[in-house]
Each structure stands twice: as structure tokens, then as C-alpha cells.
């Protein structure tokens, strides 16, 4: 479970459409800006910052994967 880590929002529920059986993930509310308006305003520094923030998530996951692989069956 990554909740509580950097840049992780809370997953509230998973629901399925009754007709198509398509799953939908329900997350907590996040204030955001539409990417079509945000993207043209980003500088090179902004892009580097956001990429760094995205890379923090897998780094938090690595210790959990190592623990999972070393536990006896």
C-alpha cells in the first residue's frame, strides 16, 4: 500500500458499470488545472520537477517489492 507516500492520493472505491463491466477508480478530490491549459505554461524546470516527483513513487515501492520477494513461501 503506497497511500501516505509522496504524491499518492487515496483510492476510495472501485466500481463497475453494470452494462459494460468497465471498472472505474474513485479517488479523493484533487484540485487541479486542465493539462491543456497547464502544459503550454510549463518551463523546462517545471517539467524536470514533475518528473522527479513521479520518480519518487517507484522508489517508495522498491522496499516493499524486496520484502515481498524475500518472504518464505
N, CA, C and O of each residue as an XYZ file, in Angstrom:
292
protein
N       0.840     -1.181      0.000
C       0.000      0.000      0.000
C       0.879      1.236      0.000
O       1.693      1.413      0.906
N       0.733      2.078     -0.983
C       1.558      3.281     -1.094
C       0.907      4.511     -0.486
O       1.542      5.565     -0.427
N      -0.350      4.415     -0.029
C      -1.041      5.593      0.498
C      -0.244      6.191      1.649
O       0.268      5.474      2.508
N      -0.150      7.498      1.649
C       0.622      8.192      2.664
C       2.005      8.563      2.171
O       2.698      9.368      2.793
N       2.410      7.979      1.053
C       3.700      8.309      0.473
C       3.608      9.608     -0.302
O       2.525     10.179     -0.426
N       4.727     10.081     -0.827
C       4.709     11.344     -1.565
C       3.879     11.216     -2.844
O       4.018     10.247     -3.591
N       3.034     12.186     -3.081
C       2.251     12.296     -4.319
C       1.276     11.146     -4.545
O       0.949     10.832     -5.689
N       0.813     10.521     -3.483
C      -0.141      9.418     -3.586
C      -1.493      9.891     -3.060
O      -1.587     10.357     -1.924
N      -2.536      9.775     -3.876
C      -3.872     10.141     -3.420
C      -4.622      8.889     -3.005
O      -4.276      7.779     -3.411
N      -5.650      9.078     -2.195
C      -6.379      7.954     -1.622
C      -7.384      7.373     -2.623
O      -8.181      8.098     -3.218
N      -7.326      6.067     -2.791
C      -8.306      5.339     -3.592
C      -9.499      5.059     -2.683
O      -9.370      4.351     -1.685
N     -10.662      5.616     -3.029
C     -11.847      5.474     -2.178
C     -12.657      4.228     -2.508
O     -13.201      3.585     -1.610
N     -12.741      3.882     -3.793
C     -13.578      2.750     -4.172
C     -13.263      2.315     -5.600
O     -12.674      3.068     -6.376
N     -13.653      1.119     -5.925
C     -13.601      0.612     -7.295
C     -15.008      0.132     -7.621
O     -15.567     -0.706     -6.914
N     -15.573      0.669     -8.696
C     -16.938      0.298     -9.089
C     -16.923     -0.163    -10.541
O     -16.011      0.161    -11.301
N     -17.952     -0.928    -10.915
C     -18.082     -1.404    -12.301
C     -19.416     -0.955    -12.873
O     -20.449     -0.981    -12.204
N     -19.359     -0.545    -14.130
C     -20.580     -0.239    -14.851
C     -21.337     -1.544    -15.060
O     -20.747     -2.534    -15.494
N     -22.620     -1.562    -14.761
C     -23.388     -2.804    -14.826
C     -23.512     -3.357    -16.245
O     -23.526     -4.572    -16.439
N     -23.602     -2.480    -17.224
C     -23.772     -2.957    -18.605
C     -22.453     -3.361    -19.253
O     -22.335     -4.461    -19.793
N     -21.465     -2.477    -19.201
C     -20.215     -2.751    -19.914
C     -19.189     -3.491    -19.056
O     -18.203     -4.018    -19.574
N     -19.423     -3.527    -17.757
C     -18.485     -4.147    -16.806
C     -17.150     -3.406    -16.745
O     -16.149     -3.953    -16.281
N     -17.143     -2.169    -17.212
C     -15.929     -1.357    -17.180
C     -15.657     -0.899    -15.752
O     -16.538     -0.325    -15.112
N     -14.439     -1.145    -15.237
C     -14.136     -0.693    -13.878
C     -13.807      0.800    -13.854
O     -13.248      1.340    -14.809
N     -14.156      1.443    -12.770
C     -13.825      2.853    -12.549
C     -13.204      2.990    -11.171
O     -13.683      2.405    -10.200
N     -12.137      3.765    -11.097
C     -11.469      4.024     -9.827
C     -11.965      5.351     -9.270
O     -11.977      6.355     -9.982
N     -12.372      5.366     -8.010
C     -12.870      6.573     -7.358
C     -11.804      7.049     -6.376
O     -11.486      6.360     -5.407
N     -11.256      8.238     -6.637
C     -10.203      8.807     -5.806
C     -10.733      9.986     -5.012
O     -11.804     10.520     -5.302
N      -9.958     10.386     -3.996
C     -10.288     11.591     -3.254
C     -10.216     12.790     -4.202
O      -9.550     12.734     -5.236
N     -10.911     13.878     -3.839
C     -10.921     15.081     -4.678
C      -9.547     15.735     -4.682
O      -8.904     15.861     -3.640
N      -9.106     16.146     -5.856
C      -7.838     16.853     -6.002
C      -8.100     18.104     -6.834
O      -8.655     18.026     -7.930
N      -7.699     19.253     -6.307
C      -7.799     20.485     -7.094
C      -6.725     20.423     -8.177
O      -5.552     20.198     -7.881
N      -7.120     20.619     -9.408
C      -6.150     20.545    -10.491
C      -6.464     21.563    -11.568
O      -7.513     22.206    -11.558
N      -5.533     21.694    -12.495
C      -5.690     22.550    -13.662
C      -5.710     21.649    -14.883
O      -4.908     20.720    -14.982
N      -6.608     21.908    -15.803
C      -6.688     21.114    -17.031
C      -5.327     21.136    -17.725
O      -4.737     22.200    -17.916
N      -4.830     19.947    -18.103
C      -3.499     19.857    -18.698
C      -3.374     20.666    -19.975
O      -2.279     21.117    -20.310
N      -4.476     20.860    -20.699
C      -4.417     21.637    -21.941
C      -4.090     23.099    -21.666
O      -3.491     23.774    -22.504
N      -4.481     23.586    -20.496
C      -4.149     24.957    -20.113
C      -2.792     25.004    -19.407
O      -2.057     25.983    -19.540
N      -2.459     23.953    -18.660
C      -1.225     23.932    -17.886
C       0.004     23.693    -18.754
O       1.015     24.377    -18.594
N      -0.071     22.734    -19.668
C       1.091     22.318    -20.445
C       1.831     23.468    -21.136
O       3.058     23.527    -21.045
N       1.141     24.381    -21.818
C       1.874     25.463    -22.510
C       2.607     26.414    -21.558
O       3.484     27.162    -21.989
N       2.259     26.391    -20.283
C       2.881     27.323    -19.341
C       4.096     26.727    -18.636
O       4.807     27.444    -17.931
N       4.348     25.423    -18.811
C       5.438     24.772    -18.092
C       6.798     25.138    -18.674
O       6.988     25.165    -19.890
N       7.731     25.417    -17.782
C       9.110     25.668    -18.196
C       9.883     24.354    -18.147
O       9.374     23.344    -17.660
N      11.093     24.372    -18.645
C      11.962     23.204    -18.569
C      12.148     22.790    -17.103
O      12.127     21.600    -16.786
N      12.328     23.753    -16.229
C      12.496     23.470    -14.798
C      11.242     22.809    -14.226
O      11.350     21.871    -13.437
N      10.062     23.279    -14.610
C       8.806     22.671    -14.144
C       8.710     21.207    -14.553
O       8.345     20.355    -13.743
N       9.038     20.915    -15.806
C       8.958     19.553    -16.318
C       9.919     18.652    -15.540
O       9.556     17.541    -15.155
N      11.133     19.129    -15.312
C      12.111     18.346    -14.553
C      11.615     18.078    -13.138
O      11.792     16.979    -12.614
N      10.994     19.078    -12.517
C      10.460     18.919    -11.157
C       9.373     17.846    -11.125
O       9.393     16.972    -10.258
N       8.438     17.906    -12.051
C       7.335     16.936    -12.057
C       7.829     15.521    -12.362
O       7.313     14.556    -11.798
N       8.804     15.388    -13.231
C       9.372     14.062    -13.499
C      10.033     13.512    -12.244
O       9.877     12.334    -11.925
N      10.772     14.359    -11.528
C      11.397     13.936    -10.274
C      10.336     13.474     -9.273
O      10.517     12.461     -8.599
N       9.239     14.210     -9.177
C       8.174     13.829     -8.252
C       7.550     12.482     -8.651
O       7.222     11.669     -7.787
N       7.391     12.251     -9.950
C       6.852     10.967    -10.409
C       7.792      9.811    -10.091
O       7.340      8.704     -9.800
N       9.089     10.060    -10.144
C      10.068      9.011     -9.871
C      10.115      8.628     -8.396
O      10.626      7.561     -8.055
N       9.598      9.470     -7.526
C       9.601      9.165     -6.097
C       8.674      7.999     -5.767
O       8.928      7.268     -4.809
N       7.619      7.813     -6.531
C       6.651      6.742     -6.245
C       7.289      5.367     -6.397
O       7.203      4.572     -5.461
N       7.931      5.035     -7.534
C       8.549      3.702     -7.629
C       9.627      3.482     -6.574
O       9.821      2.355     -6.119
N      10.332      4.546     -6.176
C      11.372      4.388     -5.171
C      10.780      3.990     -3.829
O      11.430      3.288     -3.053
N       9.557      4.426     -3.541
C       8.894      4.012     -2.314
C       8.441      2.561     -2.436
O       8.365      1.853     -1.432
N       8.144      2.120     -3.628
C       7.660      0.758     -3.858
C       8.780     -0.280     -3.778
O       8.520     -1.428     -3.416
N      10.010      0.090     -4.104
C      11.124     -0.864     -4.142
C      11.298     -1.626     -2.832
O      11.410     -2.851     -2.882
N      11.327     -0.980     -1.656
C      11.478     -1.765     -0.423
C      10.348     -2.769     -0.212
O      10.583     -3.856      0.316
N       9.134     -2.427     -0.613
C       8.012     -3.353     -0.469
C       8.196     -4.561     -1.378
O       7.889     -5.683     -0.974
N       8.684     -4.360     -2.584
C       8.915     -5.473     -3.502
C      10.026     -6.379     -2.986
O       9.935     -7.602     -3.092
N      11.074     -5.780     -2.428
C      12.181     -6.582     -1.906
C      11.709     -7.432     -0.738
O      12.106     -8.592     -0.627
N      10.876     -6.888      0.131
C      10.331     -7.632      1.266
C       9.454     -8.762      0.753
O       9.521     -9.885      1.254
N       8.635     -8.466     -0.242
C       7.721     -9.469     -0.786
C       8.507    -10.641     -1.369
O       8.113    -11.793     -1.187
N       9.593    -10.373     -2.055
C      10.362    -11.427     -2.709
C      11.172    -12.265     -1.719
O      11.506    -13.412     -2.018
N      11.491    -11.715     -0.553
C      12.342    -12.446      0.379
C      11.557    -13.218      1.426
O      12.140    -13.996      2.181
N      10.245    -13.020      1.485
C       9.443    -13.768      2.460
C       9.349    -15.229      2.047
O       9.162    -15.524      0.866
N       9.477    -16.153      3.004
C       9.361    -17.574      2.652
C       7.958    -17.931      2.207
O       6.986    -17.308      2.635
N       7.853    -18.921      1.359
C       6.552    -19.355      0.831
C       5.832    -20.223      1.837
O       4.721    -20.683      1.573
